[in-house]
Amino acid sequence: MAKGRSRRVLGAALLVAALTSTAACSGDPGSGSASSGAPGAPAPAAGRQAPAKTAAQLAREKKAALAKRRVVRAAAAKKWGLRLTPLEAPAPPRTKPRITTRKGFETDGEGLPPVFTTVPTKEKVVFLTIDDGAEKDPALLRMMSELDIPYSAFLSDYVIGDDYGYFAKMQKSRPEGVSLHNHTLHHKYLPGLSYAQQKREICGMQDVIEKKYGKRPELFRPPYGNYNEDTLRAARSCGIKAVPLWASEAFPDHMEWREWDRDLHPGDIVLTHFRGEEDWKGSMPDMIRRAMNVITAKGYAVARLEDYV
């Protein structure tokens, strides 16, 4: 009998311990928990997080967003008269490639910004750049925004000064897809100027872009692609990190090529200009149409230059 009573007492003790533990975990006021709140109040829900999405869910969402983007882009391509829908650029590299001066473009100076026509990458991407700023076609802004094509603008003050607002709209329309860079104040032949004169041309344009658009550029393109060691020294003193030139040039009715094989290559920089029908045979949308038809037909996507340089 004593043994039976001992078992009953032990069982009761275990039951009380279990109930006490449950009350403590649930925030029961009898548990003595400091976070229990008012007597009889349920456990607070504040701060409770939704379950994390699984890798499969995230992959499905990414796939659905990409499919939707392709549909929208295909519709824009049809609207703007492109033969093919522009290809999607791959994700930017986690680490930017090391840029060096192209062979044959060197000067004797050391530690100067690299001068190059192609970015070292194995991805089938090219980079679209537009120079000067003379033509301010609103259709270009709509076209590039709807097609979602990134590009870099190299601006000269002597032609943008009559409408700084156009390039502010450009920047606002594509905050992640458009970057504004330096093409000097007056688009002069720089090797014909002294070091001090070149520095005024380059640093002066740095000041204009920073004042008008909020950021001091790190990329600079000399007018006509002409430079000397003084140009690069002056550019470095103005905060320039790199000097991208170009491997091909787009016009509304044709392409021009720097390389002997007259073709695109991974990482090539494509040049064109803010020009219209007064200067060439077609509008800026005509030029984009020509360039994108060539780029896409050759299996290339347009990527953002600043993601690689």
C-alpha positions as CSV (number, residue, x, y, z in Angstrom):
1,M,0.0,0.0,0.0
2,A,2.8,2.4,0.9
3,K,4.3,1.7,-2.5
4,G,1.0,2.5,-4.2
5,R,0.7,5.8,-2.4
6,S,4.3,6.7,-3.3
7,R,3.5,6.2,-7.0
8,R,0.4,8.3,-6.8
9,V,2.2,11.2,-5.1
10,L,5.0,11.0,-7.7
11,G,2.4,11.1,-10.5
12,A,0.7,14.1,-9.0
13,A,4.0,15.9,-8.7
14,L,4.9,15.3,-12.3
15,L,1.4,16.6,-13.4
16,V,1.8,19.8,-11.4
17,A,5.3,20.3,-12.9
18,A,4.0,19.8,-16.4
19,L,1.1,22.3,-15.9
20,T,3.5,24.9,-14.5
21,S,5.8,24.5,-17.5
22,T,2.9,24.9,-19.9
23,A,1.7,28.1,-18.2
24,A,5.1,29.6,-18.3
25,C,5.5,29.0,-22.0
26,S,2.1,30.4,-22.9
27,G,2.5,33.6,-20.8
28,D,-0.1,32.5,-18.2
29,P,-0.2,35.0,-15.3
30,G,0.2,32.3,-12.8
31,S,3.6,31.4,-14.3
32,G,5.3,34.5,-13.0
33,S,6.5,35.5,-16.4
34,A,7.6,39.1,-16.6
35,S,6.1,39.4,-20.1
36,S,2.7,38.0,-19.2
37,G,0.9,41.4,-19.1
38,A,-2.6,41.8,-17.6
39,P,-4.2,38.8,-15.9
40,G,-5.9,36.6,-18.5
41,A,-4.4,38.4,-21.5
42,P,-3.3,36.3,-24.5
43,A,0.4,36.2,-25.6
44,P,1.3,39.3,-27.7
45,A,1.5,38.9,-31.5
46,A,3.6,42.0,-32.1
47,G,6.9,41.2,-33.8
48,R,5.8,37.9,-35.0
49,Q,7.3,37.3,-38.5
50,A,5.7,35.5,-41.4
51,P,7.4,32.2,-42.3
52,A,10.4,32.7,-44.6
53,K,9.8,31.9,-48.2
54,T,11.4,28.7,-49.5
55,A,13.9,28.7,-52.2
56,A,11.3,27.1,-54.5
57,Q,8.8,29.9,-53.8
58,L,11.4,32.6,-54.5
59,A,12.4,30.9,-57.7
60,R,8.8,30.7,-58.9
61,E,8.3,34.4,-58.1
62,K,11.5,35.4,-59.9
63,K,10.4,33.3,-62.9
64,A,7.0,34.9,-63.0
65,A,8.4,38.4,-62.8
66,L,10.8,37.6,-65.6
67,A,8.0,36.3,-67.8
68,K,6.0,39.4,-67.1
69,R,8.9,41.6,-68.0
70,R,9.5,39.8,-71.2
71,V,5.8,40.2,-72.2
72,V,6.0,43.9,-71.5
73,R,9.3,44.3,-73.4
74,A,8.0,42.3,-76.4
75,A,5.0,44.7,-76.6
76,A,7.3,47.7,-76.4
77,A,9.6,46.2,-79.1
78,K,6.6,45.8,-81.4
79,K,5.4,49.3,-80.7
80,W,8.8,50.9,-81.5
81,G,9.3,48.8,-84.6
82,L,12.1,46.5,-83.5
83,R,12.5,43.3,-85.4
84,L,13.4,41.3,-82.3
85,T,12.7,41.7,-78.6
86,P,15.9,42.9,-76.8
87,L,17.6,40.1,-74.8
88,E,17.8,40.1,-71.0
89,A,21.2,41.0,-69.7
90,P,22.7,38.6,-67.1
91,A,23.0,39.7,-63.5
92,P,25.9,42.1,-62.9
93,P,29.2,40.5,-61.8
94,R,29.7,40.4,-58.0
95,T,33.2,41.8,-58.5
96,K,33.9,44.3,-61.3
97,P,36.5,43.1,-63.8
98,R,40.0,44.7,-63.7
99,I,40.1,47.3,-66.5
100,T,43.4,48.1,-68.1
101,T,44.4,50.4,-71.0
102,R,44.0,48.8,-74.4
103,K,47.3,47.9,-76.1
104,G,48.3,50.8,-78.4
105,F,46.4,53.4,-76.4
106,E,49.0,53.8,-73.7
107,T,50.9,56.9,-72.6
108,D,54.2,57.0,-70.7
109,G,52.4,58.1,-67.5
110,E,51.8,55.7,-64.6
111,G,48.7,55.4,-62.5
112,L,46.5,57.1,-65.0
113,P,42.9,56.2,-65.8
114,P,42.7,53.3,-68.2
115,V,41.6,53.9,-71.8
116,F,39.7,51.0,-73.3
117,T,37.1,50.1,-76.0
118,T,35.9,46.8,-74.6
119,V,35.2,45.6,-71.0
120,P,36.8,42.2,-70.1
121,T,33.9,39.8,-69.8
122,K,32.8,36.5,-71.2
123,E,29.1,37.4,-71.1
124,K,27.4,38.2,-74.4
125,V,26.8,41.8,-73.4
126,V,27.6,45.2,-74.9
127,F,27.2,48.7,-73.6
128,L,25.3,51.6,-75.2
129,T,26.8,55.1,-74.8
130,I,25.4,58.3,-76.2
131,D,27.6,61.5,-76.7
132,D,27.3,65.3,-76.5
133,G,23.6,66.1,-75.9
134,A,22.7,68.3,-78.9
135,E,19.4,66.6,-79.8
136,K,16.8,66.4,-77.1
137,D,14.2,64.1,-78.4
138,P,11.4,63.3,-76.0
139,A,10.6,60.2,-78.0
140,L,14.0,58.8,-77.1
141,L,13.2,59.0,-73.3
142,R,9.9,57.2,-73.9
143,M,11.5,54.5,-76.1
144,M,14.4,53.7,-73.8
145,S,12.1,53.6,-70.7
146,E,9.5,51.3,-72.3
147,L,12.2,49.0,-73.8
148,D,14.1,49.1,-70.5
149,I,17.5,49.5,-72.1
150,P,20.3,50.9,-70.0
151,Y,22.7,53.5,-71.4
152,S,25.3,56.0,-70.4
153,A,25.3,59.6,-71.6
154,F,28.5,61.6,-72.0
155,L,27.6,65.2,-71.9
156,S,29.1,68.5,-73.1
157,D,27.9,71.7,-71.5
158,Y,28.0,73.8,-74.7
159,V,25.1,71.8,-76.1
160,I,23.1,70.8,-73.0
161,G,23.1,74.3,-71.5
162,D,19.9,75.3,-73.4
163,D,17.9,72.6,-71.7
164,Y,19.5,71.0,-68.6
165,G,16.0,69.8,-67.7
166,Y,15.9,67.3,-70.5
167,F,18.7,65.3,-69.0
168,A,17.2,65.6,-65.5
169,K,14.1,64.0,-67.0
170,M,16.3,61.4,-68.5
171,Q,17.9,60.6,-65.2
172,K,14.5,60.6,-63.4
173,S,12.9,58.3,-66.0
174,R,15.5,55.6,-65.5
175,P,17.3,56.1,-62.1
176,E,18.8,52.7,-62.3
177,G,19.3,52.6,-66.0
178,V,20.8,55.9,-67.0
179,S,24.1,57.5,-65.9
180,L,25.4,60.9,-66.9
181,H,29.2,61.4,-67.5
182,N,31.8,63.9,-68.7
183,H,32.5,64.9,-72.3
184,T,34.1,68.3,-71.5
185,L,32.6,71.8,-71.4
186,H,33.2,72.8,-75.0
187,H,34.1,69.6,-77.0
188,K,37.5,70.8,-78.0
189,Y,40.4,68.8,-79.4
190,L,42.2,68.3,-76.1
191,P,45.7,67.4,-77.3
192,G,45.9,70.9,-78.8
193,L,45.3,72.5,-75.4
194,S,47.7,73.0,-72.5
195,Y,47.4,70.9,-69.3
196,A,45.7,73.8,-67.5
197,Q,43.2,74.3,-70.3
198,Q,42.4,70.6,-70.5
199,K,41.9,70.6,-66.7
200,R,39.4,73.5,-67.0
201,E,37.5,71.6,-69.7
202,I,37.3,68.4,-67.7
203,C,37.0,69.7,-64.1
204,G,34.5,72.4,-65.3
205,M,32.2,69.7,-66.7
206,Q,32.5,67.7,-63.5
207,D,31.3,70.8,-61.6
208,V,28.3,71.3,-64.0
209,I,27.1,67.7,-63.8
210,E,27.5,67.7,-60.0
211,K,25.6,70.9,-59.7
212,K,22.8,70.1,-62.1
213,Y,22.4,66.3,-61.5
214,G,23.8,65.7,-58.1
215,K,26.7,63.4,-58.7
216,R,30.3,63.9,-59.8
217,P,31.1,61.5,-62.6
218,E,33.9,58.9,-62.5
219,L,33.8,58.2,-66.3
220,F,35.1,60.6,-69.0
221,R,35.2,60.4,-72.8
222,P,37.5,62.8,-74.6
223,P,36.0,64.5,-77.7
224,Y,36.7,62.6,-80.9
225,G,38.4,60.0,-78.8
226,N,41.6,62.1,-78.9
227,Y,43.8,62.5,-75.8
228,N,47.4,62.7,-74.6
229,E,49.1,62.2,-71.3
230,D,48.1,65.6,-70.1
231,T,44.4,64.7,-70.8
232,L,44.7,61.7,-68.5
233,R,46.6,63.5,-65.8
234,A,44.0,66.3,-65.8
235,A,41.2,63.7,-65.8
236,R,42.7,61.9,-62.8
237,S,43.0,65.2,-60.9
238,C,39.3,65.9,-61.5
239,G,38.2,62.5,-60.0
240,I,38.0,60.5,-63.2
241,K,38.6,56.7,-62.7
242,A,38.3,55.4,-66.3
243,V,38.2,56.6,-69.9
244,P,35.9,54.4,-72.0
245,L,36.1,54.9,-75.8
246,W,34.2,52.6,-78.2
247,A,34.5,49.5,-80.4
248,S,31.6,50.4,-82.8
249,E,29.4,53.3,-83.7
250,A,25.6,53.3,-84.5
251,F,23.9,55.6,-87.0
252,P,20.2,55.4,-88.1
253,D,21.2,53.8,-91.4
254,H,24.4,51.8,-90.7
255,M,27.0,50.7,-88.2
256,E,30.7,51.5,-88.2
257,W,33.3,49.2,-86.7
258,R,36.7,49.6,-85.2
259,E,37.7,46.0,-85.3
260,W,38.9,44.2,-88.5
261,D,36.1,41.6,-88.4
262,R,33.4,44.2,-88.3
263,D,31.5,42.4,-85.6
264,L,30.5,42.7,-81.9
265,H,32.4,41.0,-79.1
266,P,31.6,40.4,-75.5
267,G,32.0,43.6,-73.5
268,D,32.2,46.0,-76.6
269,I,31.3,49.6,-76.0
270,V,28.9,51.0,-78.7
271,L,28.9,54.7,-79.4
272,T,26.2,56.9,-80.8
273,H,25.2,60.6,-80.5
274,F,22.4,62.8,-79.5
275,R,21.6,63.8,-83.1
276,G,18.5,64.1,-85.2
277,E,17.3,64.4,-88.7
278,E,19.1,67.7,-89.3
279,D,22.5,65.9,-88.9
280,W,21.9,62.4,-90.2
281,K,19.4,60.3,-92.1
282,G,16.9,59.6,-89.3
283,S,15.8,60.3,-85.8
284,M,17.2,59.1,-82.5
285,P,14.5,56.3,-82.3
286,D,15.6,55.3,-85.8
287,M,19.2,55.0,-84.5
288,I,18.2,53.0,-81.5
289,R,16.1,50.7,-83.7
290,R,19.1,50.1,-86.0
291,A,21.5,49.5,-83.1
292,M,19.2,47.2,-81.2
293,N,18.3,45.2,-84.3
294,V,22.0,44.5,-84.9
295,I,22.8,43.8,-81.3
296,T,19.9,41.4,-80.7
297,A,20.3,39.6,-84.0
298,K,23.9,38.9,-83.0
299,G,22.8,37.4,-79.7
300,Y,23.9,40.2,-77.4
301,A,22.1,42.0,-74.6
302,V,22.7,45.6,-73.5
303,A,24.0,45.8,-70.0
304,R,24.7,48.7,-67.7
305,L,28.3,50.0,-68.1
306,E,28.6,51.2,-64.6
307,D,27.9,47.6,-63.3
308,Y,31.2,46.5,-64.9
309,V,33.4,49.6,-64.7
